[in-house]
Amino acid sequence: MAARRPTVRPGDPISAVDGPALLVDLAAFQRNIATMAAFARGHGLRLRAHGKTHKCGAIAQIQQAAGAVGLCCQKVSEAEVFVDAGIADVLVSNEVIELGKLQRLARLAGRARIGICVDSLLGLERLAEAAAEATAPIDVYIEIEVGAGRCGVPDTAAALALMERVGGSTKLRYAGIQAYQGQAQHLRQPAQRQAAIDAAVRRVTALREALAKRGAPIGIVTGAGTGTFYLEAASGVYDEIQPGSYIFMDRDYRDNAPAAEAPRFEHSLTLLTTVISAAGDHVVVDAGHKAHAIDSGMPAISGRPDLLYRNPSDEHGIISSGDGGALPVLGERLQLIPGHCDPTVNLHDWLIAHRDGLVADIWEVEARGALT
């Protein structure tokens, strides 16, 4: 069954939007896009925007038009959506082991430049098998573990051993090093983020030096997220950054203490919700677990720092007053700033862009639920 399109059209007032619905403040969104693009240009870096944030072909096109070399994503199914949307360069910045998925990825190689990360011999062997029928080479990035305790080869020796095997297939092309420190993105203090990225840079530098001694190509060093990209840029060892949440921002990123050297981004994504019930000391809104993710904590309420969102259930959320002030009234509409934008977007079929109180555009989230 196709996703039911919103009934509003461009030019309609936001008051006509049925909630819960995700709204994108187009002016703030465009400023965020321009700010990151200018930062990358100013630092001589490639910007590979992360598509897992929005899962949306229209936004991917906007990012590419603004200067991104392409996108990265986490799933083959997401890559399929972005290639269908006309994105010319897509990197699956994750490990894929299943042969069937790798065969699907290989079929994309003739339509766009396709890359993928590898951190195991099994993954590389299966990728080579899948790539045998590809009509164009697939870029291979060796992922190294840089402190996040997630994917990546554990040390320089393991990375070198894997790199040597890439050349065994004419359909695989060594492209560089994936070095993303995901756990650093929400360390609250600038000094904490700096220390985490310093450690990541040391691991990248050790591998670069080993490759230089061998006379082997280093390729592109890629990584970085919205919370730390300015640090990877300053390190001098990264060639490409992969921020995603900068286009929307969320409450969790707001809680990071800002770094003086980092550009600022605005909240552009909100969740429209309506007060559907009222009691003496609280009101109930129609946005619960099925409308937004709370893995990174509760949402903030746009324009109402005096209000607290709490106790969500499947379809409900409780709003109370943090300072004893007036509560919203029955039927009033609020805009929540999600705690974590990426999984929140994955719950919705559409994003409604607005400007000056009017619907400006409606974007489909084509890769919603794209988990394979």
TAVEN-V830746 format. One line per field, one symbol per residue. phi: phi as a letter, one per 20 degrees, with the letter a starting at -180 (. if undefined). psi: psi as a letter, one per 30 degrees, with the letter a starting at -180 (. if undefined). burial: b if it has 16 or more other C-alpha atoms within 10 Angstrom, else e. A space follows every 10 residues. Layout:
phi: ???
psi: ???
burial: ???
//
This chain:
phi: .ffffgffcg offgfefedf bedcffffgf ffgfffffff ffdmdfddfe fffdlcfffg fffffeoffr cdbdcfffgf fffgenfebc deebecdffg fffffffefe dbfdcbeccb ffffffffff fgefebfdfd deedfdoemc epffbfffff ffgfefffcf edcfdqcebd dffefdffeg fffffffgff fffffffgff fffemefeme ecqncfecgf fffffndedb dcfcfgfdmb fffgffffeg eefdcdfddc dfbcfdbccf dacddecdgf dbecfdoffe dgmcfedceb lfcgcccddc efcnefefeg nfdcceegfb fgffgfecec ddecblncfd acdeefegmf dd
psi: klkjkkfllk fllfffkklk kkkjjeeeee eeeeeeeeee efghkkjjkj ffefhkeeee eeeefgfkfa lllfkeeeee eeeefgkfjk kjhlkkekee eeeeeeffff flkkllkkgl eeeeeeeeee fegkfllkkk kjkkkgffhc lkkfleeeee eeeffeffkf gkjkfakkik ieffegkeke eeeeeeeeee eeeeeeeeee eeefglkeak jlakaeffef eeeffgfkfk lhleffeell eeeefkklke fklklljfkl jklkjflkae gllklgjbef flkgfgllll jkfifflkkl hkaeglkkkl kfggaklllk fkklkkjkej eefeeffkfk kjklkhgkke ljkkifgkgj f.
burial: eeeeeeebbe eebbeebebb bbbbbbebbb ebbebbbebb eeeebbbbbb bbbbbbbbbb bebbebbbbb bbbbbbbbbb bbbebbbbbb bbbbbbbebe bbbbbbbbbe bbbbbbbbbb eebbbbbbbb bbebebbbbb bbbbbbbeee bbbbebebbb ebbeebeebe bbbbbbbbbb bbbbbbbbeb eebbebbbeb bebbbebbee beeeeeebeb bbbbbbbbbb bbbeeebbbb bbbbbbbbbb bbbbebeebe eeeebbbbbb bbbbbeebee ebbbbbbbeb bbbbeeebbb beeeeebbbb ebeeebbbbb beeeeebbee eebbbbbbbb bbbbbbbbbb bbbbbeebbb bbbbbbbbbb ee
//
